[in-house]
Amino acid sequence: MGSLGAIGFDLDHTLAHYRVQEVDELAFRITQKKLVEKRGYPEEVLRIPYNPLFVVRGLVIDRKRGNILKMDYHNYVTRAYHGSRLLDEADRKRIYRMRRLRLSSDAYISVDTLFHMPEAYLYLALVDHFESRGSTPDFEAIYADVRAMIDEAHADGSIKQEIRADPAHYIAPDPMLGRVLAMFRDSSRKVFLLTNSEAYYTDVLLSFLLESNGGPSWKSYFDLVVVDACKPGYFLNRDTPGRFLEGTGEPGSVYSGGNVAHLEEQLGFAGDRILYWGDHTYGDILRSKKSVGWRTAMIIPELEAELATTDRISTDLHLLNEALTSRDRLDREENLTLQASERLAAMAEHSADSPDEVRKDLLLRLKRTRDHLAAVRAERVRLHREIAQRDDECQRAHNPFWGMLFRDGNEITRFGHQVRDFACIYTSRVSNLLNYPPDSYFRAPVNRLPHEW
């Protein structure tokens, strides 16, 4: 942190933490209504309830088949649902053939942000709805309709209008937010806001978050505010024009649009002298890091629930780890016992001319070894069942449909690897950095290869 000259922030789900269920249900309800009114969907679609647990970040929609997938780092599918129906292992392997999927194909849509949740769930619910009535829906057409209507709901202000009218119902303020922004400015860093939101909506959110208790103007916390940024294109199109809405470069100036080259010129810093906080895996974190070399800090609000659940089931996780260790020990013991059994069997086979006492001793040792091998194998079967049951219980404690956000069994999920690969640091909220001096050095654990343990 000591090498940074500027620190920037996204707004939605980064500085402004939404009450996720309330906002998701709002977007879900408005999109349902638009589908009925503008795309001719039956009115019974309005009676579909929203399930906030069914979709999590990091999933992938297969819009050609009406499926949603959880994948590991290598893009192998580890869990899959058709609509809301879990595909068993045989169906999952039959459809996806245990091969890596090419997510660059337009058949697949990544659920990268919390804003994607209502869109994804409504699509899957409509798959269920039409199939339950005996029709064979066009899965791609349904997704296109949902995508178009939720985009319209965001673009025409339908969703923002309701949030603007009652921000306290939809936004969870962080009382420490002003303090952490002030800490960064007091440490002689440039502090900026870079958001896709419009100027009026940015003013609504930050006035509520930073001025509700009689604090100074929210603009006083920033050297520069950029609205209407159109990320991720902001990091790619260096000739996109913009304009000042307020001020001409002095602290608190508000700029609309533009491009990253202009921003770096205004800040006086570039590349790894800039740290950017965001929640969107692609639009905020990957693009700012790969395209312009910024340092990145990813906000993952789900971490708080994930860590709380991990703490609550710590005893079960300990027992699961013990069972896994025992299984590894039995694997080695089975291998050694099998080798001993094969050696004794070969010796017994060639002992016809040996004295009776020697032959009897060999046969007795062979029987004991084979009995022990059978006992080891029986214990492995028991442990395998125990591991499967405990792992399922631990996964379901996090989410009954998808399990842990960052892991599936022994595998790190695709989302977990994206966080590890592209975020320099990650946390649940910006104000967590109040627990550290502003010049802290954050170091990741040593990433060892298997032979180094």
TORKOL-4160 file (C-alpha; in steps of 0.2 Angstrom, whole numbers, padded with zeros to 4 digits, m for minus):
453
<pt num="1" X="0000" Y="0000" Z="0000"/>
<pt num="2" X="0015" Y="0012" Z="0003"/>
<pt num="3" X="0019" Y="0013" Z="m0015"/>
<pt num="4" X="0002" Y="0019" Z="m0021"/>
<pt num="5" X="m0001" Y="0036" Z="m0027"/>
<pt num="6" X="m0020" Y="0035" Z="m0030"/>
<pt num="7" X="m0034" Y="0024" Z="m0024"/>
<pt num="8" X="m0051" Y="0022" Z="m0033"/>
<pt num="9" X="m0068" Y="0015" Z="m0030"/>
<pt num="10" X="m0082" Y="0008" Z="m0039"/>
<pt num="11" X="m0099" Y="0013" Z="m0032"/>
<pt num="12" X="m0113" Y="m0001" Z="m0033"/>
<pt num="13" X="m0109" Y="m0016" Z="m0021"/>
<pt num="14" X="m0092" Y="m0008" Z="m0017"/>
<pt num="15" X="m0095" Y="0008" Z="m0008"/>
<pt num="16" X="m0114" Y="0006" Z="m0008"/>
<pt num="17" X="m0119" Y="m0011" Z="m0001"/>
<pt num="18" X="m0136" Y="m0015" Z="m0006"/>
<pt num="19" X="m0148" Y="m0025" Z="0004"/>
<pt num="20" X="m0147" Y="m0039" Z="m0008"/>
<pt num="21" X="m0163" Y="m0048" Z="m0006"/>
<pt num="22" X="m0173" Y="m0032" Z="m0007"/>
<pt num="23" X="m0164" Y="m0026" Z="m0023"/>
<pt num="24" X="m0165" Y="m0043" Z="m0031"/>
<pt num="25" X="m0184" Y="m0045" Z="m0028"/>
<pt num="26" X="m0186" Y="m0027" Z="m0034"/>
<pt num="27" X="m0177" Y="m0031" Z="m0051"/>
<pt num="28" X="m0186" Y="m0048" Z="m0052"/>
<pt num="29" X="m0203" Y="m0040" Z="m0050"/>
<pt num="30" X="m0200" Y="m0026" Z="m0062"/>
<pt num="31" X="m0193" Y="m0038" Z="m0075"/>
<pt num="32" X="m0208" Y="m0050" Z="m0073"/>
<pt num="33" X="m0220" Y="m0035" Z="m0077"/>
<pt num="34" X="m0210" Y="m0030" Z="m0092"/>
<pt num="35" X="m0210" Y="m0048" Z="m0099"/>
<pt num="36" X="m0229" Y="m0048" Z="m0098"/>
<pt num="37" X="m0232" Y="m0031" Z="m0104"/>
<pt num="38" X="m0219" Y="m0029" Z="m0118"/>
<pt num="39" X="m0215" Y="m0047" Z="m0123"/>
<pt num="40" X="m0232" Y="m0055" Z="m0121"/>
<pt num="41" X="m0228" Y="m0068" Z="m0107"/>
<pt num="42" X="m0243" Y="m0075" Z="m0098"/>
<pt num="43" X="m0249" Y="m0066" Z="m0083"/>
<pt num="44" X="m0246" Y="m0081" Z="m0072"/>
<pt num="45" X="m0228" Y="m0077" Z="m0074"/>
<pt num="46" X="m0231" Y="m0063" Z="m0061"/>
<pt num="47" X="m0234" Y="m0076" Z="m0048"/>
<pt num="48" X="m0217" Y="m0084" Z="m0049"/>
<pt num="49" X="m0209" Y="m0080" Z="m0032"/>
<pt num="50" X="m0190" Y="m0076" Z="m0031"/>
<pt num="51" X="m0179" Y="m0088" Z="m0022"/>
<pt num="52" X="m0163" Y="m0079" Z="m0016"/>
<pt num="53" X="m0153" Y="m0094" Z="m0012"/>
<pt num="54" X="m0154" Y="m0103" Z="m0029"/>
<pt num="55" X="m0141" Y="m0092" Z="m0038"/>
<pt num="56" X="m0124" Y="m0087" Z="m0032"/>
<pt num="57" X="m0110" Y="m0078" Z="m0040"/>
<pt num="58" X="m0097" Y="m0088" Z="m0051"/>
<pt num="59" X="m0110" Y="m0099" Z="m0059"/>
<pt num="60" X="m0112" Y="m0100" Z="m0078"/>
<pt num="61" X="m0129" Y="m0100" Z="m0088"/>
<pt num="62" X="m0130" Y="m0112" Z="m0102"/>
<pt num="63" X="m0143" Y="m0103" Z="m0112"/>
<pt num="64" X="m0145" Y="m0116" Z="m0126"/>
<pt num="65" X="m0150" Y="m0129" Z="m0114"/>
<pt num="66" X="m0159" Y="m0120" Z="m0100"/>
<pt num="67" X="m0145" Y="m0125" Z="m0087"/>
<pt num="68" X="m0135" Y="m0117" Z="m0074"/>
<pt num="69" X="m0118" Y="m0124" Z="m0070"/>
<pt num="70" X="m0105" Y="m0123" Z="m0056"/>
<pt num="71" X="m0087" Y="m0126" Z="m0063"/>
<pt num="72" X="m0070" Y="m0128" Z="m0056"/>
<pt num="73" X="m0054" Y="m0119" Z="m0062"/>
<pt num="74" X="m0052" Y="m0130" Z="m0077"/>
<pt num="75" X="m0070" Y="m0127" Z="m0083"/>
<pt num="76" X="m0076" Y="m0144" Z="m0079"/>
<pt num="77" X="m0094" Y="m0144" Z="m0073"/>
<pt num="78" X="m0095" Y="m0150" Z="m0055"/>
<pt num="79" X="m0114" Y="m0147" Z="m0053"/>
<pt num="80" X="m0128" Y="m0143" Z="m0064"/>
<pt num="81" X="m0147" Y="m0139" Z="m0064"/>
<pt num="82" X="m0159" Y="m0139" Z="m0078"/>
<pt num="83" X="m0171" Y="m0125" Z="m0072"/>
<pt num="84" X="m0172" Y="m0129" Z="m0054"/>
<pt num="85" X="m0170" Y="m0148" Z="m0056"/>
<pt num="86" X="m0153" Y="m0155" Z="m0051"/>
<pt num="87" X="m0145" Y="m0165" Z="m0065"/>
<pt num="88" X="m0138" Y="m0182" Z="m0058"/>
<pt num="89" X="m0120" Y="m0187" Z="m0062"/>
<pt num="90" X="m0124" Y="m0197" Z="m0077"/>
<pt num="91" X="m0134" Y="m0183" Z="m0085"/>
<pt num="92" X="m0121" Y="m0170" Z="m0081"/>
<pt num="93" X="m0107" Y="m0181" Z="m0089"/>
<pt num="94" X="m0118" Y="m0186" Z="m0104"/>
<pt num="95" X="m0122" Y="m0167" Z="m0108"/>
<pt num="96" X="m0105" Y="m0160" Z="m0104"/>
<pt num="97" X="m0094" Y="m0176" Z="m0107"/>
<pt num="98" X="m0082" Y="m0171" Z="m0093"/>
<pt num="99" X="m0073" Y="m0160" Z="m0105"/>
<pt num="100" X="m0068" Y="m0142" Z="m0103"/>
<pt num="101" X="m0081" Y="m0129" Z="m0109"/>
<pt num="102" X="m0076" Y="m0115" Z="m0120"/>
<pt num="103" X="m0084" Y="m0101" Z="m0111"/>
<pt num="104" X="m0080" Y="m0089" Z="m0125"/>
<pt num="105" X="m0094" Y="m0097" Z="m0134"/>
<pt num="106" X="m0110" Y="m0086" Z="m0134"/>
<pt num="107" X="m0119" Y="m0101" Z="m0127"/>
<pt num="108" X="m0113" Y="m0097" Z="m0110"/>
<pt num="109" X="m0116" Y="m0082" Z="m0099"/>
<pt num="110" X="m0106" Y="m0079" Z="m0083"/>
<pt num="111" X="m0115" Y="m0074" Z="m0067"/>
<pt num="112" X="m0101" Y="m0061" Z="m0062"/>
<pt num="113" X="m0110" Y="m0049" Z="m0051"/>
<pt num="114" X="m0124" Y="m0048" Z="m0038"/>
<pt num="115" X="m0134" Y="m0039" Z="m0051"/>
<pt num="116" X="m0135" Y="m0055" Z="m0061"/>
<pt num="117" X="m0144" Y="m0065" Z="m0048"/>
<pt num="118" X="m0162" Y="m0060" Z="m0052"/>
<pt num="119" X="m0159" Y="m0061" Z="m0071"/>
<pt num="120" X="m0152" Y="m0079" Z="m0069"/>
<pt num="121" X="m0166" Y="m0085" Z="m0057"/>
<pt num="122" X="m0180" Y="m0078" Z="m0068"/>
<pt num="123" X="m0173" Y="m0087" Z="m0083"/>
<pt num="124" X="m0172" Y="m0104" Z="m0074"/>
<pt num="125" X="m0189" Y="m0101" Z="m0066"/>
<pt num="126" X="m0197" Y="m0098" Z="m0084"/>
<pt num="127" X="m0188" Y="m0114" Z="m0090"/>
<pt num="128" X="m0198" Y="m0123" Z="m0076"/>
<pt num="129" X="m0214" Y="m0113" Z="m0079"/>
<pt num="130" X="m0215" Y="m0118" Z="m0098"/>
<pt num="131" X="m0209" Y="m0136" Z="m0096"/>
<pt num="132" X="m0222" Y="m0139" Z="m0082"/>
<pt num="133" X="m0236" Y="m0134" Z="m0094"/>
<pt num="134" X="m0230" Y="m0147" Z="m0107"/>
<pt num="135" X="m0222" Y="m0135" Z="m0120"/>
<pt num="136" X="m0204" Y="m0136" Z="m0127"/>
<pt num="137" X="m0197" Y="m0118" Z="m0124"/>
<pt num="138" X="m0184" Y="m0110" Z="m0134"/>
<pt num="139" X="m0171" Y="m0108" Z="m0120"/>
<pt num="140" X="m0161" Y="m0095" Z="m0130"/>
<pt num="141" X="m0176" Y="m0084" Z="m0134"/>
<pt num="142" X="m0182" Y="m0084" Z="m0116"/>
<pt num="143" X="m0164" Y="m0079" Z="m0110"/>
<pt num="144" X="m0164" Y="m0065" Z="m0123"/>
<pt num="145" X="m0181" Y="m0058" Z="m0117"/>
<pt num="146" X="m0176" Y="m0058" Z="m0099"/>
<pt num="147" X="m0159" Y="m0050" Z="m0103"/>
<pt num="148" X="m0168" Y="m0037" Z="m0114"/>
<pt num="149" X="m0181" Y="m0033" Z="m0101"/>
<pt num="150" X="m0169" Y="m0032" Z="m0086"/>
<pt num="151" X="m0157" Y="m0021" Z="m0096"/>
<pt num="152" X="m0172" Y="m0010" Z="m0100"/>
<pt num="153" X="m0177" Y="m0009" Z="m0081"/>
<pt num="154" X="m0159" Y="m0003" Z="m0077"/>
<pt num="155" X="m0158" Y="0009" Z="m0092"/>
<pt num="156" X="m0175" Y="0017" Z="m0090"/>
<pt num="157" X="m0173" Y="0021" Z="m0072"/>
<pt num="158" X="m0187" Y="0009" Z="m0066"/>
<pt num="159" X="m0176" Y="0000" Z="m0053"/>
<pt num="160" X="m0166" Y="0016" Z="m0048"/>
<pt num="161" X="m0182" Y="0026" Z="m0046"/>
<pt num="162" X="m0188" Y="0015" Z="m0032"/>
<pt num="163" X="m0171" Y="0015" Z="m0024"/>
<pt num="164" X="m0170" Y="0033" Z="m0025"/>
<pt num="165" X="m0187" Y="0035" Z="m0017"/>
<pt num="166" X="m0182" Y="0025" Z="m0002"/>
<pt num="167" X="m0163" Y="0022" Z="m0001"/>
<pt num="168" X="m0164" Y="0016" Z="0017"/>
<pt num="169" X="m0175" Y="0001" Z="0012"/>
<pt num="170" X="m0162" Y="m0004" Z="m0001"/>
<pt num="171" X="m0145" Y="0001" Z="0005"/>
<pt num="172" X="m0136" Y="m0004" Z="0021"/>
<pt num="173" X="m0125" Y="0010" Z="0026"/>
<pt num="174" X="m0108" Y="0007" Z="0033"/>
<pt num="175" X="m0104" Y="0019" Z="0047"/>
<pt num="176" X="m0086" Y="0017" Z="0045"/>
<pt num="177" X="m0086" Y="0022" Z="0026"/>
<pt num="178" X="m0082" Y="0040" Z="0028"/>
<pt num="179" X="m0068" Y="0036" Z="0040"/>
<pt num="180" X="m0059" Y="0025" Z="0028"/>
<pt num="181" X="m0060" Y="0037" Z="0014"/>
<pt num="182" X="m0053" Y="0051" Z="0025"/>
<pt num="183" X="m0039" Y="0039" Z="0030"/>
<pt num="184" X="m0034" Y="0037" Z="0012"/>
<pt num="185" X="m0034" Y="0055" Z="0008"/>
<pt num="186" X="m0025" Y="0060" Z="0024"/>
<pt num="187" X="m0011" Y="0048" Z="0019"/>
<pt num="188" X="m0008" Y="0059" Z="0004"/>
<pt num="189" X="m0016" Y="0048" Z="m0009"/>
<pt num="190" X="m0027" Y="0054" Z="m0023"/>
<pt num="191" X="m0044" Y="0046" Z="m0020"/>
<pt num="192" X="m0056" Y="0045" Z="m0035"/>
<pt num="193" X="m0073" Y="0037" Z="m0039"/>
<pt num="194" X="m0075" Y="0028" Z="m0055"/>
<pt num="195" X="m0093" Y="0021" Z="m0058"/>
<pt num="196" X="m0105" Y="0017" Z="m0072"/>
<pt num="197" X="m0119" Y="0025" Z="m0063"/>
<pt num="198" X="m0126" Y="0042" Z="m0068"/>
<pt num="199" X="m0122" Y="0058" Z="m0059"/>
<pt num="200" X="m0140" Y="0060" Z="m0051"/>
<pt num="201" X="m0140" Y="0042" Z="m0045"/>
<pt num="202" X="m0122" Y="0043" Z="m0038"/>
<pt num="203" X="m0127" Y="0059" Z="m0029"/>
<pt num="204" X="m0142" Y="0049" Z="m0021"/>
<pt num="205" X="m0132" Y="0035" Z="m0015"/>
<pt num="206" X="m0117" Y="0044" Z="m0008"/>
<pt num="207" X="m0127" Y="0058" Z="0000"/>
<pt num="208" X="m0137" Y="0044" Z="0009"/>
<pt num="209" X="m0121" Y="0035" Z="0014"/>
<pt num="210" X="m0109" Y="0050" Z="0019"/>
<pt num="211" X="m0120" Y="0064" Z="0023"/>
<pt num="212" X="m0135" Y="0057" Z="0033"/>
<pt num="213" X="m0128" Y="0061" Z="0050"/>
<pt num="214" X="m0123" Y="0079" Z="0045"/>
<pt num="215" X="m0106" Y="0075" Z="0038"/>
<pt num="216" X="m0097" Y="0085" Z="0025"/>
<pt num="217" X="m0102" Y="0084" Z="0006"/>
<pt num="218" X="m0098" Y="0067" Z="m0001"/>
<pt num="219" X="m0088" Y="0075" Z="m0015"/>
<pt num="220" X="m0076" Y="0082" Z="m0002"/>
<pt num="221" X="m0069" Y="0064" Z="0000"/>
<pt num="222" X="m0064" Y="0063" Z="m0018"/>
<pt num="223" X="m0051" Y="0071" Z="m0029"/>
<pt num="224" X="m0060" Y="0066" Z="m0044"/>
<pt num="225" X="m0077" Y="0058" Z="m0048"/>
<pt num="226" X="m0080" Y="0049" Z="m0064"/>
<pt num="227" X="m0098" Y="0044" Z="m0068"/>
<pt num="228" X="m0106" Y="0036" Z="m0084"/>
<pt num="229" X="m0089" Y="0027" Z="m0086"/>
<pt num="230" X="m0096" Y="0012" Z="m0097"/>
<pt num="231" X="m0083" Y="0000" Z="m0090"/>
<pt num="232" X="m0076" Y="m0012" Z="m0095"/>
<pt num="233" X="m0074" Y="m0001" Z="m0111"/>
<pt num="234" X="m0067" Y="0013" Z="m0101"/>
<pt num="235" X="m0051" Y="0003" Z="m0099"/>
<pt num="236" X="m0050" Y="m0002" Z="m0117"/>
<pt num="237" X="m0055" Y="0013" Z="m0128"/>
<pt num="238" X="m0042" Y="0027" Z="m0125"/>
<pt num="239" X="m0050" Y="0039" Z="m0137"/>
<pt num="240" X="m0067" Y="0040" Z="m0129"/>
<pt num="241" X="m0072" Y="0058" Z="m0126"/>
<pt num="242" X="m0079" Y="0064" Z="m0109"/>
<pt num="243" X="m0083" Y="0081" Z="m0101"/>
<pt num="244" X="m0083" Y="0090" Z="m0084"/>
<pt num="245" X="m0100" Y="0091" Z="m0076"/>
<pt num="246" X="m0094" Y="0101" Z="m0061"/>
<pt num="247" X="m0077" Y="0109" Z="m0059"/>
<pt num="248" X="m0062" Y="0107" Z="m0070"/>
<pt num="249" X="m0050" Y="0096" Z="m0061"/>
<pt num="250" X="m0050" Y="0103" Z="m0043"/>
<pt num="251" X="m0054" Y="0091" Z="m0029"/>
<pt num="252" X="m0072" Y="0086" Z="m0030"/>
<pt num="253" X="m0074" Y="0088" Z="m0049"/>
<pt num="254" X="m0087" Y="0077" Z="m0057"/>
<pt num="255" X="m0082" Y="0070" Z="m0075"/>
<pt num="256" X="m0094" Y="0061" Z="m0086"/>
<pt num="257" X="m0087" Y="0047" Z="m0097"/>
<pt num="258" X="m0070" Y="0048" Z="m0105"/>
<pt num="259" X="m0056" Y="0035" Z="m0104"/>
<pt num="260" X="m0043" Y="0028" Z="m0093"/>
<pt num="261" X="m0029" Y="0038" Z="m0101"/>
<pt num="262" X="m0037" Y="0055" Z="m0097"/>
<pt num="263" X="m0040" Y="0048" Z="m0079"/>
<pt num="264" X="m0022" Y="0044" Z="m0076"/>
<pt num="265" X="m0017" Y="0061" Z="m0083"/>
<pt num="266" X="m0029" Y="0070" Z="m0071"/>
<pt num="267" X="m0022" Y="0059" Z="m0056"/>
<pt num="268" X="m0004" Y="0060" Z="m0060"/>
<pt num="269" X="m0002" Y="0042" Z="m0058"/>
<pt num="270" X="m0003" Y="0026" Z="m0069"/>
<pt num="271" X="m0001" Y="0007" Z="m0068"/>
<pt num="272" X="0003" Y="m0001" Z="m0052"/>
<pt num="273" X="0003" Y="0016" Z="m0043"/>
<pt num="274" X="m0016" Y="0015" Z="m0043"/>
<pt num="275" X="m0027" Y="0003" Z="m0033"/>
<pt num="276" X="m0045" Y="0001" Z="m0039"/>
<pt num="277" X="m0058" Y="m0007" Z="m0028"/>
<pt num="278" X="m0073" Y="m0016" Z="m0037"/>
<pt num="279" X="m0085" Y="m0030" Z="m0036"/>
<pt num="280" X="m0086" Y="m0035" Z="m0054"/>
<pt num="281" X="m0074" Y="m0049" Z="m0059"/>
<pt num="282" X="m0072" Y="m0044" Z="m0077"/>
<pt num="283" X="m0078" Y="m0026" Z="m0078"/>
<pt num="284" X="m0068" Y="m0020" Z="m0063"/>
<pt num="285" X="m0055" Y="m0032" Z="m0058"/>
<pt num="286" X="m0049" Y="m0042" Z="m0073"/>
<pt num="287" X="m0049" Y="m0027" Z="m0086"/>
<pt num="288" X="m0041" Y="m0014" Z="m0074"/>
<pt num="289" X="m0027" Y="m0026" Z="m0070"/>
<pt num="290" X="m0024" Y="m0034" Z="m0087"/>
<pt num="291" X="m0027" Y="m0019" Z="m0098"/>
<pt num="292" X="m0019" Y="m0005" Z="m0088"/>
<pt num="293" X="m0009" Y="m0014" Z="m0075"/>
<pt num="294" X="m0018" Y="m0006" Z="m0060"/>
<pt num="295" X="m0018" Y="m0015" Z="m0043"/>
<pt num="296" X="m0035" Y="m0022" Z="m0038"/>
<pt num="297" X="m0045" Y="m0025" Z="m0023"/>
<pt num="298" X="m0061" Y="m0035" Z="m0025"/>
<pt num="299" X="m0076" Y="m0033" Z="m0014"/>
<pt num="300" X="m0085" Y="m0049" Z="m0010"/>
<pt num="301" X="m0099" Y="m0046" Z="0002"/>
<pt num="302" X="m0103" Y="m0064" Z="0003"/>
<pt num="303" X="m0087" Y="m0067" Z="0012"/>
<pt num="304" X="m0095" Y="m0062" Z="0029"/>
<pt num="305" X="m0109" Y="m0076" Z="0028"/>
<pt num="306" X="m0096" Y="m0088" Z="0021"/>
<pt num="307" X="m0084" Y="m0085" Z="0036"/>
<pt num="308" X="m0098" Y="m0085" Z="0048"/>
<pt num="309" X="m0104" Y="m0102" Z="0042"/>
<pt num="310" X="m0087" Y="m0109" Z="0042"/>
<pt num="311" X="m0085" Y="m0104" Z="0060"/>
<pt num="312" X="m0102" Y="m0112" Z="0065"/>
<pt num="313" X="m0098" Y="m0129" Z="0057"/>
<pt num="314" X="m0080" Y="m0129" Z="0062"/>
<pt num="315" X="m0082" Y="m0145" Z="0072"/>
<pt num="316" X="m0089" Y="m0154" Z="0057"/>
<pt num="317" X="m0075" Y="m0147" Z="0046"/>
<pt num="318" X="m0063" Y="m0154" Z="0058"/>
<pt num="319" X="m0071" Y="m0171" Z="0058"/>
<pt num="320" X="m0071" Y="m0171" Z="0039"/>
<pt num="321" X="m0053" Y="m0167" Z="0038"/>
<pt num="322" X="m0049" Y="m0181" Z="0051"/>
<pt num="323" X="m0059" Y="m0193" Z="0040"/>
<pt num="324" X="m0049" Y="m0187" Z="0024"/>
<pt num="325" X="m0033" Y="m0190" Z="0033"/>
<pt num="326" X="m0038" Y="m0207" Z="0039"/>
<pt num="327" X="m0044" Y="m0211" Z="0021"/>
<pt num="328" X="m0026" Y="m0206" Z="0015"/>
<pt num="329" X="m0018" Y="m0217" Z="0028"/>
<pt num="330" X="m0029" Y="m0232" Z="0023"/>
<pt num="331" X="m0025" Y="m0229" Z="0005"/>
<pt num="332" X="m0007" Y="m0232" Z="0009"/>
<pt num="333" X="m0010" Y="m0246" Z="0021"/>
<pt num="334" X="m0021" Y="m0255" Z="0008"/>
<pt num="335" X="m0007" Y="m0253" Z="m0005"/>
<pt num="336" X="0006" Y="m0260" Z="0006"/>
<pt num="337" X="m0005" Y="m0274" Z="0013"/>
<pt num="338" X="m0010" Y="m0279" Z="m0005"/>
<pt num="339" X="0009" Y="m0280" Z="m0010"/>
<pt num="340" X="0012" Y="m0291" Z="0006"/>
<pt num="341" X="m0003" Y="m0302" Z="0001"/>
<pt num="342" X="0003" Y="m0305" Z="m0017"/>
<pt num="343" X="0021" Y="m0309" Z="m0011"/>
<pt num="344" X="0015" Y="m0322" Z="0002"/>
<pt num="345" X="0003" Y="m0329" Z="m0011"/>
<pt num="346" X="0018" Y="m0332" Z="m0023"/>
<pt num="347" X="0028" Y="m0339" Z="m0009"/>
<pt num="348" X="0014" Y="m0351" Z="m0004"/>
<pt num="349" X="0012" Y="m0356" Z="m0022"/>
<pt num="350" X="0030" Y="m0362" Z="m0023"/>
<pt num="351" X="0031" Y="m0370" Z="m0006"/>
<pt num="352" X="0025" Y="m0387" Z="m0011"/>
<pt num="353" X="0042" Y="m0395" Z="m0007"/>
<pt num="354" X="0044" Y="m0385" Z="0009"/>
<pt num="355" X="0042" Y="m0393" Z="0027"/>
<pt num="356" X="0024" Y="m0393" Z="0033"/>
<pt num="357" X="0028" Y="m0381" Z="0047"/>
<pt num="358" X="0035" Y="m0368" Z="0034"/>
<pt num="359" X="0020" Y="m0371" Z="0023"/>
<pt num="360" X="0007" Y="m0369" Z="0037"/>
<pt num="361" X="0016" Y="m0353" Z="0043"/>
<pt num="362" X="0015" Y="m0346" Z="0026"/>
<pt num="363" X="m0003" Y="m0350" Z="0023"/>
<pt num="364" X="m0007" Y="m0343" Z="0041"/>
<pt num="365" X="0002" Y="m0327" Z="0037"/>
<pt num="366" X="m0007" Y="m0326" Z="0020"/>
<pt num="367" X="m0024" Y="m0328" Z="0028"/>
<pt num="368" X="m0020" Y="m0315" Z="0041"/>
<pt num="369" X="m0014" Y="m0303" Z="0028"/>
<pt num="370" X="m0030" Y="m0306" Z="0017"/>
<pt num="371" X="m0041" Y="m0304" Z="0032"/>
<pt num="372" X="m0032" Y="m0287" Z="0036"/>
<pt num="373" X="m0034" Y="m0282" Z="0018"/>
<pt num="374" X="m0052" Y="m0285" Z="0019"/>
<pt num="375" X="m0054" Y="m0275" Z="0035"/>
<pt num="376" X="m0044" Y="m0261" Z="0028"/>
<pt num="377" X="m0056" Y="m0261" Z="0012"/>
<pt num="378" X="m0071" Y="m0262" Z="0023"/>
<pt num="379" X="m0065" Y="m0247" Z="0033"/>
<pt num="380" X="m0062" Y="m0237" Z="0018"/>
<pt num="381" X="m0079" Y="m0240" Z="0011"/>
<pt num="382" X="m0086" Y="m0234" Z="0028"/>
<pt num="383" X="m0075" Y="m0219" Z="0028"/>
<pt num="384" X="m0080" Y="m0215" Z="0010"/>
<pt num="385" X="m0098" Y="m0214" Z="0015"/>
<pt num="386" X="m0094" Y="m0204" Z="0031"/>
<pt num="387" X="m0084" Y="m0192" Z="0020"/>
<pt num="388" X="m0097" Y="m0190" Z="0007"/>
<pt num="389" X="m0111" Y="m0187" Z="0020"/>
<pt num="390" X="m0100" Y="m0174" Z="0030"/>
<pt num="391" X="m0095" Y="m0165" Z="0015"/>
<pt num="392" X="m0113" Y="m0164" Z="0009"/>
<pt num="393" X="m0118" Y="m0157" Z="0026"/>
<pt num="394" X="m0104" Y="m0144" Z="0026"/>
<pt num="395" X="m0108" Y="m0139" Z="0008"/>
<pt num="396" X="m0127" Y="m0138" Z="0012"/>
<pt num="397" X="m0123" Y="m0127" Z="0027"/>
<pt num="398" X="m0117" Y="m0114" Z="0015"/>
<pt num="399" X="m0130" Y="m0115" Z="0002"/>
<pt num="400" X="m0142" Y="m0130" Z="m0001"/>
<pt num="401" X="m0140" Y="m0129" Z="m0019"/>
<pt num="402" X="m0122" Y="m0125" Z="m0023"/>
<pt num="403" X="m0112" Y="m0127" Z="m0007"/>
<pt num="404" X="m0097" Y="m0116" Z="m0004"/>
<pt num="405" X="m0094" Y="m0101" Z="m0015"/>
<pt num="406" X="m0075" Y="m0104" Z="m0017"/>
<pt num="407" X="m0074" Y="m0123" Z="m0016"/>
<pt num="408" X="m0083" Y="m0139" Z="m0022"/>
<pt num="409" X="m0076" Y="m0154" Z="m0013"/>
<pt num="410" X="m0057" Y="m0153" Z="m0015"/>
<pt num="411" X="m0058" Y="m0142" Z="m0030"/>
<pt num="412" X="m0057" Y="m0123" Z="m0030"/>
<pt num="413" X="m0071" Y="m0116" Z="m0040"/>
<pt num="414" X="m0069" Y="m0106" Z="m0056"/>
<pt num="415" X="m0075" Y="m0090" Z="m0046"/>
<pt num="416" X="m0062" Y="m0094" Z="m0032"/>
<pt num="417" X="m0048" Y="m0095" Z="m0045"/>
<pt num="418" X="m0054" Y="m0079" Z="m0053"/>
<pt num="419" X="m0052" Y="m0070" Z="m0037"/>
<pt num="420" X="m0035" Y="m0078" Z="m0033"/>
<pt num="421" X="m0029" Y="m0074" Z="m0051"/>
<pt num="422" X="m0035" Y="m0056" Z="m0053"/>
<pt num="423" X="m0037" Y="m0048" Z="m0036"/>
<pt num="424" X="m0022" Y="m0042" Z="m0027"/>
<pt num="425" X="m0032" Y="m0042" Z="m0011"/>
<pt num="426" X="m0050" Y="m0046" Z="m0007"/>
<pt num="427" X="m0062" Y="m0042" Z="0007"/>
<pt num="428" X="m0080" Y="m0040" Z="0011"/>
<pt num="429" X="m0080" Y="m0021" Z="0013"/>
<pt num="430" X="m0069" Y="m0006" Z="0011"/>
<pt num="431" X="m0069" Y="m0001" Z="0029"/>
<pt num="432" X="m0061" Y="m0017" Z="0034"/>
<pt num="433" X="m0044" Y="m0008" Z="0030"/>
<pt num="434" X="m0047" Y="0003" Z="0045"/>
<pt num="435" X="m0039" Y="m0012" Z="0054"/>
<pt num="436" X="m0023" Y="m0009" Z="0046"/>
<pt num="437" X="m0011" Y="0006" Z="0044"/>
<pt num="438" X="m0013" Y="0014" Z="0027"/>
<pt num="439" X="0005" Y="0009" Z="0022"/>
<pt num="440" X="0002" Y="m0010" Z="0026"/>
<pt num="441" X="0011" Y="m0023" Z="0015"/>
<pt num="442" X="m0001" Y="m0037" Z="0011"/>
<pt num="443" X="0007" Y="m0053" Z="0007"/>
<pt num="444" X="m0001" Y="m0069" Z="0000"/>
<pt num="445" X="0003" Y="m0086" Z="0008"/>
<pt num="446" X="0017" Y="m0095" Z="m0001"/>
<pt num="447" X="0009" Y="m0105" Z="m0015"/>
<pt num="448" X="0018" Y="m0122" Z="m0015"/>
<pt num="449" X="0019" Y="m0136" Z="m0027"/>
<pt num="450" X="0014" Y="m0153" Z="m0021"/>
<pt num="451" X="0032" Y="m0159" Z="m0020"/>
<pt num="452" X="0037" Y="m0144" Z="m0009"/>
<pt num="453" X="0025" Y="m0149" Z="0006"/>
